[in-house]
Amino acid sequence: MTEKRNDKFMENADGERYHEPPEDYYLDDLEDGYWDDEGVDGYEPEELLDRVKGQPPHISGYEELERRRGRKRAPRKLTRREKKAMKKAEKMAAKLRKEQERAERKAEKKQAKLDAREEKRSAREERKAAKRKPKQKKSSSKNNSVKVIPAKGNHVKSSSGREIGGKTQTSKRQEKKAKEKRLSAQKSIPYREMAKDGICRVQEKYYSKTIRFYDINYQLAQNEDKNAIFENWCDFLNYFDSTIHFQLSFINHHSNMKEYESVIQIKPQNDAFDDVRMEYAQMLKNQLAKGNNGLVKTKYITFSVEADSIKLAKPKLERIESDILNNFKILGVPAYPLNGVERLQILYEIFNPDQTGFNFEYSQLLKSGLGTKDFIAPTSFVFKDGSTFRMGDTLGSVSYLQILAPELTDKMLAEFLDIDKDLSVNLHVQSVDQMKAIKLVKSKVTDINRMKIEEQKKAVRAGYDMDIIPSDLNTYGGEAKRLLDDLQSRNERMFLVTVLFLNTAKTKQNLDNAILQTAGIAQKYNCVLRKLDYLQEEGLMSSVPLGVNHVPIKRALTTTSTAIFVPFTTQELFMPGESLYYGLNALSSNMIMVDRKKLKNPNGLILGTPGSGKSFAAKREITNAFFVTNDDIIIGDPEGEVRQEVA
């Protein structure tokens, strides 16, 4: 090891020279081979490492000298802003720390509750398993011998293949049963209780009631009558305020044609006119096949309110029911409220379209121990596919109507309901508070005006005419102003509307054809029918008349725009008993079968232009009465027109 004196001294920034270091201060350079396996100055390497451990790092004399040369700068004082920021950061850190501690305590409490609940459940299952376990009978040692084979994971299997010590077959079966108990078709049906009087507790504080109403002649009426019906329907919609949610349901389903064939059937009377009777009956069957008499169309309105209990909800629902029936009476529409059994029958027919004969009484609940859902639920619900679902043996799909047209016509809903398929159309309507609606529209008008100003500023900076702005702003601005004027000066309200279509069929091909036919009608009126992808369960449960909308897709419409979905088309006349054939409905092509003796006024008068078939109509009614009834027929014929036929 050679010694090299460190004599390279310089002046510092102040011109001061450094003092000469002591004599024993050298820069040491290690020679090759100095550090070897024998250690340093008699120390072994391991002993030297032990002595060095825990000591501060060694600083050479040169490094110490360089440190002495520099000046220590006084620490800079923090500014007022920096101090304020540091205090704010400390407060925020303390607040976050408290929130974290609070969240941890909450999570610990929740986990403790879950653990206690799980312990109770496991203890309960063990007690049940102990009760179900039969007493083991003593048998021979040969039969009781168990061959124990160690398995992976410290599990032990018996010779029969069952595990002992790990997850046993019993625990697996219990878990499977518990999972099956949690998932059931009954739990998918979104209501809790159905009372005898028809009040349904859909949710915890949500109650609903349903009214069935019939059709009136609207499409074939004169323009004055149409306008009167439309204005009354607008007043009907304006009755509902923001506290009432209502649902209009139109259900088309095929019924058994034997019921209609029994009405038109003519029994033989064993006389000389039986051949003519059979020929006339065949003509009626041909007319029945032309129309849609096998397609049953029913219309319902379901309204729901929020209340803390059934005692508070019942008077509200009864008051709303009375007002709705009075409004229907003004429109000339027959209507009546449904009880619990009738509402359950509607749900049964929707969930089980192929089955008939719903036999249910509330007395069966006490005897059987079942709930109302057990009588209406299908065998299963399968929602695997995102665009379709399976309900028992029936395939279905739910779609919503995307309204894009600036104007709609009152014929659109009638065309949807004329489809000869199993179809359910549901309109969920929620009124918006008038003040909130006006405030919302005013804010939109303000936003559009602000966008116009921004566009005008851009135009001025770019050097072109400031009146040149995007056409969309002009269009939307004008529509928003008209909407605001309607809400403020006319008898208009704002509604949030959701239109849902439920198509069902037995096969995938028939379902696709039905959806395509429905989408074609929507496209005809400049609207789009879109499937509820991955919302099929919510769409299905929103398509039953319970008064709750589970689909978050809504369209804001005014009273006039909502009333364009007029639920009235034409009144059908198909009465059972000794009914006579009077022709076909001009709009639906269905048969008109009427027993005039059951009407309020049984008298009749045939009017028409010359040659329009008045005499033929009279002769046909006389013949029909002769074939079907035992009534006496008295003919007054001063002109002698039917003397030859009667003779």
Stockholm file with secondary structure:
# STOCKHOLM 1.0

chainA/1-647         MTEKRNDKFMENADGERYHEPPEDYYLDDLEDGYWDDEGVDGYEPEELLDRVKGQPPHISGYEELERRRGRKRAPRKLTRREKKAMKKAEKMAAKLRKEQERAERKAEKKQAKLDAREEKRSAREERKAAKRKPKQKKSSSKNNSVKVIPAKGNHVKSSSGREIGGKTQTSKRQEKKAKEKRLSAQKSIPYREMAKDGICRVQEKYYSKTIRFYDINYQLAQNEDKNAIFENWCDFLNYFDSTIHFQLSFINHHSNMKEYESVIQIKPQNDAFDDVRMEYAQMLKNQLAKGNNGLVKTKYITFSVEADSIKLAKPKLERIESDILNNFKILGVPAYPLNGVERLQILYEIFNPDQTGFNFEYSQLLKSGLGTKDFIAPTSFVFKDGSTFRMGDTLGSVSYLQILAPELTDKMLAEFLDIDKDLSVNLHVQSVDQMKAIKLVKSKVTDINRMKIEEQKKAVRAGYDMDIIPSDLNTYGGEAKRLLDDLQSRNERMFLVTVLFLNTAKTKQNLDNAILQTAGIAQKYNCVLRKLDYLQEEGLMSSVPLGVNHVPIKRALTTTSTAIFVPFTTQELFMPGESLYYGLNALSSNMIMVDRKKLKNPNGLILGTPGSGKSFAAKREITNAFFVTNDDIIIGDPEGEVRQEVA
#=GR chainA/1-647 SS CCEEECCCCCCCTTSCCCCCCCTTCEEECCCTTSSCTTCBTTBCHHHHHHHHTTSCCCCCHHHHHHHHHSCCCCCCCCCHHHHHHHHHHHHHHHHHHHHHHHHHHHHHHHHHHHHHHHHHHHHHHHHHHHHHSCCCCCCCHHHHCCCCEECGGGCEECTTSCEESSSCHHHHHHHHHHHHHHSCHHHHSCCSEECTTSCEEEETTEEEEEEEECCCCCTTSCHHHHHHHHHHHHHHHHTCCTTCEEEEEEEEEECCHHHHHHHHCCCCCSSTTHHHHHHHHHHHHHHHHHTTTTEEEEEEEEEEEECSSHHHHHHHHHHHHHHHHHHHHHHTCCEEECCHHHHHHHHHHHHCTTCCCCCCCTHHHHHHCCCHHHHHCCSCEECCSSSCEEETTEEEEEEEEEECCSSCCTTHHHHHHTCSSCEEEEEEEEECCHHHHHHHHHHHHHHHHHHHHHHHHHHHHHTSCTTCCCHHHHHHHHHHHHHHHHHHHSSCCEEEEEEEEEEEESSHHHHHHHHHHHHHHHHHTTEEEEECTTCHHHHHHHSSTTSCCCCCCCEEEEHHHHHTSCCCCCCCCBCCSSCEEEEECTTTCCEEEECGGGSSSCCCCCCCCTTSSHHHHHHHHHHHHHHHCCCCCCCCCTTCSSHHHHC
#=GC SS_cons         CCEEECCCCCCCTTSCCCCCCCTTCEEECCCTTSSCTTCBTTBCHHHHHHHHTTSCCCCCHHHHHHHHHSCCCCCCCCCHHHHHHHHHHHHHHHHHHHHHHHHHHHHHHHHHHHHHHHHHHHHHHHHHHHHHSCCCCCCCHHHHCCCCEECGGGCEECTTSCEESSSCHHHHHHHHHHHHHHSCHHHHSCCSEECTTSCEEEETTEEEEEEEECCCCCTTSCHHHHHHHHHHHHHHHHTCCTTCEEEEEEEEEECCHHHHHHHHCCCCCSSTTHHHHHHHHHHHHHHHHHTTTTEEEEEEEEEEEECSSHHHHHHHHHHHHHHHHHHHHHHTCCEEECCHHHHHHHHHHHHCTTCCCCCCCTHHHHHHCCCHHHHHCCSCEECCSSSCEEETTEEEEEEEEEECCSSCCTTHHHHHHTCSSCEEEEEEEEECCHHHHHHHHHHHHHHHHHHHHHHHHHHHHHTSCTTCCCHHHHHHHHHHHHHHHHHHHSSCCEEEEEEEEEEEESSHHHHHHHHHHHHHHHHHTTEEEEECTTCHHHHHHHSSTTSCCCCCCCEEEEHHHHHTSCCCCCCCCBCCSSCEEEEECTTTCCEEEECGGGSSSCCCCCCCCTTSSHHHHHHHHHHHHHHHCCCCCCCCCTTCSSHHHHC
//
